[in-house]
Amino acid sequence: MVNRNFNMTVAESMSTTSHLTIDLDKGGMNTGHLIVSKGADSEALSLPVFSLDKGKGPRVLITGGCHGNEFEGPIVARRIIDWLPGAQTCGRIVVLPTLNPPALQAWSRNTPIDGLNLNRVFPGRADGSVTERIADAVSRLLVPMADVVLDLHSFGPNWNVPPLSTTHPIADADLMAKTLRMAEAFKLPLTLVWEHDETPGMFDTFVQNLGKVFVCAELGGGTVGAEDLAIYEAGLRNALIALGLVEGKAEHPMFRQKTTNLMLETLSSDVQKSPARGIFEPCCSVLDELRQGDLIGVVRSIDSLAESVDVRAPTTSIVCAIKSGTHVEVNDGLAYLGRPLAR
């Protein structure tokens, strides 16, 4: 009777506590699920997990699908899962292709169940809403086993961006240097150090506060195309080669018929915001070099044929991202401008 009661207690505990169905310390290739516990707002979630352990070496966690309207990350993560068994030579790589299944199914940036942005609630809460429980499960069960976290995003469906790897300024100079080297290793057209206003609960800040390397790859503007996916996959392979997990020579993906690898920084003040309400007409493209006064775009009123407002570059800069023709409100972001990073 004691054993039966104990077993029932364990089973009940497993059903109400987030857990992994695989042992990450087990060698070789394993697949299973990260079970996110049920709560008052949803049943338990089952997130597929892939693990390949080839012994000593770096330990890497690759994640995608944090935001549900960014499909490139889950696709590239699945491609990497197909490639790794014949390529990985050492270390351990764990891949979680979809962090937020409810958001992905709804094609929504935020989780539709509780309205929260997963990338704003880390490290989460075991007793919180579903988004907080996802963050808690990832924070407790996957992040501790990793030396490096590579998180795959796209910029969202209303933006044009080049494929880029990005990080934020980090106070720890040694960790900042390691993170920059990792970001550069993707060899994507743009490596961006992106300063923005302090935002609590971001995945990267949580991981970096633990002293670990975290790089976010922004994989395009929300339209899934074969050429872009090939660039993204090559970039992720390059990162794993640089870590020594895979043998081979890094590729230099071509973007718009040329090989580019810029390193830029963009500040909070470099976000060009809409001065008016209307339809935004972009007049430049990503990676264009602008001089002071060059035209970035025009905001055209939908209420008047005569009213339009030019948006011009305040200084010499390079276009890192630009809104792709859409309706905007006053103070909506229109473009991110950057300049070469002072190393």
N, C-alpha and C positions, 0 to 999 in steps of 0.2 A: 504493500500500500504506500509506503514511504517513497519508493522509487517512482511509482505511478504519479503520485502527487508532485514529486520533483520534476518529472518529465512534463507534466501538464503546465507547471509554472514556467519552465523554460520555453515551451511552445507559445504560451500566452505572452511571455515577455518579448519573444521574437516577433510576434505579430503587432506589438505596440511600440517597438523600438526600432529605429532605423538600423540597418545592418547590411553587410555584404554576404552574398551567397557563395563567394569564392574566397579562398585563402591566398592573399597576395604574396605570402612568403613561400608559396609552393612554386618550385621550378617549372620551366617549360611554359607552354601556352595554355591559358585557361579562359573560359568565358562564363559569365554569370550575370548577376544583377546587383545593383545598389537599390535596396528596398528602402523607400522613404515612408516612414510610419504614417498610418492613417490619423486623421484628426477630426475635429468637429466640422470642418469645411470640405473634406474630401476623403475618399478611400486611400489606401496605401498606393504609392506609385512604384513601378518596377522599371528601373533605368538600366539598359544593357551596358555591361562593362566587359572590356577585353584586356587581358594581361599577358605579357610575354616576358618571362624572366630568363635571361641568359647568363646569370651569375654576376660577378663583380663588375662595377661600373656605375655610371650615373643613373639615378632613378627619376623618371620623367612622367608627369601627368599631362595628358592632352585632353582638353575639353572643348566642346562645341555646343551650340544651341542654347546659350544663356538667354538670348532674346529670340522670341518666337518668329519674328519677321526677318531673320537672317539665316537663310538656308545653306549658305556656302560652307559654313563651319562643319555642320553634321555630314555634308557630302564628302568633304575633304578628309574628315576623320575616318569615315568608312573606307575611303580609298587607301588610307595609310594602314588600316587594319588588314586589308587584303595584301598589301605589299610587305609588311614587316616580317612575316614568318620566313620568307626567303632572303631577307636583307639584314635583319638585326644580328649582331655578332656578340654583344655583351650587354650588361646592365639590365634594367627593367623599365618597360614602358607600359603604362596603363592608359587606356583610352576610354573616355566616357563621351560618346558622340553627341548625346542630347542631354543637357542639364535640365531643361525645362519642358517636358513633353506637353503639358497643358497649353503653354503659350505657343509652342510650335504648331500644334493642331489647330489653334485659333488664328494663326498668322498674326500674332499680337506681340508687341514689344514687351508688355507686362503680362503677368499671369492673370488670365481672365477671372479666376476664382476669387482672388482677394485684391486684384488690382495693383499688386506690388511689382516693382522692378527687381529681379533677382540680383542684379549687379549693384544694388543699393542696400542689401540687408545682411551681408556677411559680417560676422560668422553665423548668423542665424540663431534660431531658438528651437530646441527639441519640442517644446510645448507651444510653439507659435502657429501661425497660419501656414498654409501649404508652401508658400514661397520661402518662408523662414525655415521650415523643416527641411526643404531641399538644401538650402545653404548650410544648415547645421550638419546634415548627413555628409556633405562634401567636405566641410571643414574638419570634422572629427575622424572620418573614416578613410579619406583619400589624400588630403593635403599632407598629413603627417608623414606619409611614406614617400613623399617626393622631395627631390632636391631642386627641381626646376618644374615650373608650370607654364605650359603653352596654351593659351586660351584663344580660340578661333571665333572671330566675329566678322560681320560686315558693317558698313557704315549706315545701313538702312536704305529703304527703297526710294527716298527722296533726295539722295545725294549722289554726286559723282566724285569718286576718289580713285587714285591709283592704288594698286596693291601695296600695302605698307605694313611694316612692323612698328609697334609703338610702345613707349613706356612713359611714365611720368617722372618728374624730378624726384630723386631719393636723397634724403639727408645723409645716409651712410655712403661715403665716397667710394668705398671698396665695392659695396653692393651695386652702386650706380654704375661703376666701371664694368663689372661682370654682366650686368643687365644690358648695357649698351652693346657689349661684344656679342651677346646672345641675339639681340635684336638685329644687329648688322649681319649675323651669320645667315639669316634668311635670304639675303642678297636680293631682296625685293626692290622695286624701283624707288621706294622711299622708306627711310627709317626716320621716325618722328618722335622727338621728345616733346610731349604735349603737357603744358602747364594749364591747369584749369582751377577754378574755385574749389575749395575743399568740399568734397562730397563724401559723407560718411557711408560706410557699408559696402565699398567697392571691393570686388574679389582681389584685384591686384594689390591694393593697399593692405588688405588682411594678410596675404601671402608674404609681401615684402616686409611687413612688421615682424614676421617670424624669421627674417634673415634669409629668405629663399628668393631665387631668381624667378621673376614672372614677366613674360612677354605676351602682349596682346597683338595678334595679327588681325588687322582690319582687311577683310577679304572682299573689297569691292562695294558697290552701291546698292545691293539688294536684287540685282537681276542675275540669274544664274546662267552663265554662258560657258561653253566648252573651253574657249581660249583662256578666260580668266581662271577657271578651275585648274587648268594645267599649270598656270603660273603659281597659284596658291599651293598646289601639291608639291611643285618643285621647291618652293620656298621652305615648306615644312620638312621635306627631305634634307635640304641643305642644313637646317638647324640640327637635325639628328646626326648628320655626318660630322658637323662641327663639335658635337658633344662626344664623338667617338663611339656612338652606339651602332653606327652603320659605316661600313667601309665604302669608299668611292670618292669621286671628285665632285665638288659642288657645281651646280649649273648656274648660269647667269640668265634668268628668264628675260625674254625680250618683251617690251611693252611699247605698243605703237611703233613697231618696226625698228626699235633701237634698245640698246642695253643702257639702263640708267640705274644708279645707286646713290641717291642723294641722302645726306643726313641733315635734317632741318629741325629747328625748334619753333614752336608756336606758343604764344602767351595768351592769357585770358583776353588781353586787350586786342589781340589780332583777329578776333571773331568779328567779322563785319556784319552788322545787324540792319534789318530793314528799317528805313526811315518812314515807311508808309504802308498802308494796306493795299494789296493788289496781287497781280500775277507777276512773278519774278521771271525775267528774261535774262539768262546768263549770256555774257558777251566775251567770255574767256573760258579756257579749259584747264584741267588739272595739270600741274607742273609748268604752266606758262609763267614766264618771268614778267613781272609788272614794274613799271616805273611809277613814281608818285604822280597821281592824277590820271593814270590809265583807267579805262572803263572796265569795271567788274561786271556790271549788269544794270538792268533797268527794271524798276518796279512800275508796272502799268495799272492804272485804276480800272476796275471793272464797272465803275459808275459813270465814268467820263471818258470821252474819246480824246480829250485834250490833255488830261493830267497824266504825267509820268515823272518819275524821279530817278536821276542817274545815281549810281553807287560807284565811287571811284576809290582807287587804292590810295591810302594815306601816306604810303612810303614805298620805297623799293622793296619788293618781296616776291615770293613764289607762291602760286596757288596750290594749297595742299588738298582742299576739298571745296566743292561748290554745289549749292542747291540746284537740283535739276528741275527746271521749269515747273513751278507749283504755286498755289495760292499761299500768300504769306500775310501775317499780321505784323503790326508795328513791333519792332525789337526781336522778331524771329531771326535766327542766324541765317546768313546768306552764303558766307564763304569763310574758310579758315586760311589765313595767310601765314607764311613762314619765312625764315631766313636761315642761312647756314649756321649750324651749331658750332659755338666756340668750344673746342675740346680742351 
